[in-house]
Structure formats: structure tokens, C-alpha cells
């Protein structure tokens, strides 16, 4: 089972009794999205040819929130 399934279930459970601006619900959604992104990145990296150091650096900048 994917780790994101845990976070998706937590979001679903918290969504039932909390307002959309609840801090714990917001953090659960953030964790779910981060895990989904991590799973996607892992899949793409596993299927792709090796990246050059420059390509890795460019992608790292994007993940840190900068412009590439």
C-alpha cells in the first residue's frame, strides 16, 4: 500500500468534523500532497535515464521554490 493512502485516509477522517481552516486538517492535506508528489517523482526517476548534474541541480531549484 502506498504511503499516500495513509495521508488520504487521515484527510478524509479529519474532513468530517473540522472546518477547512483547521490547522491539523491543513497539515494533513499538505502531508498528503507532499507524499503524492514524492511517489510521482520516485516513479519518474525510476523510469528515466540518469540525469546530468546540471539537470539534477535545475530540478532541485524547482523543488525549493525557485525559478529555473
N, C-alpha and C positions, 0 to 999 in steps of 0.2 A: 504494500500500500504506500502511496506517495505521501511524503510528509505534509504536503499542502492539504491533504484530506483532513488531517487533524485541525489545521487552522480554519478550514472551511466549516467544519462542524462547530468549532468554537464561535465563529462569527454567527452562524445560524442560531445557536443557543442564546447568545447574548442579544441578538436582534429581537428576540421575542419579548423581552421585558425591559428594554432600555431605550432611551431616546437616541437619535442619530448622533448627537454631540457628546455622548457618554465617553469618557476618557478610555475606559477599558475596551469598549467596542471599537473605538478609533484605532487603538493599538492592535487589536486582534485583526482588523482589516488590513492594517499596514503589514503585519507579520504574514498574513495570507498572501498578499500581493508580492511581497519580497520572496517568499518561498516559491510561488508560481514562476517568478522571474528567474530564480536560481535554477529551478528544474528545466526551464526552457533553455537557459544559457548552457547548462550541462549537456543537454541533448544536442544542441547545435555544435558545440565544441567537439563532442564525440564523433559527429558525422563529418566535420570539416577537415580539410587538410591543415597541417600545422601552420600557425600564424608566424609572421616575421616579428621581431622585437618591436618594430615601428607600429605594426598593426595592433599588437597587444597594448602598447602604450596609448594609442588612439582610443581603443575601446575602454581602457581604464579611465581615461579622462571623461568619457561619456558617462560611465558609471558613477563617477564622483560629482557629476552635475555640471561639468564644464562643456564648452563648445569645442568641437574637434575640427 
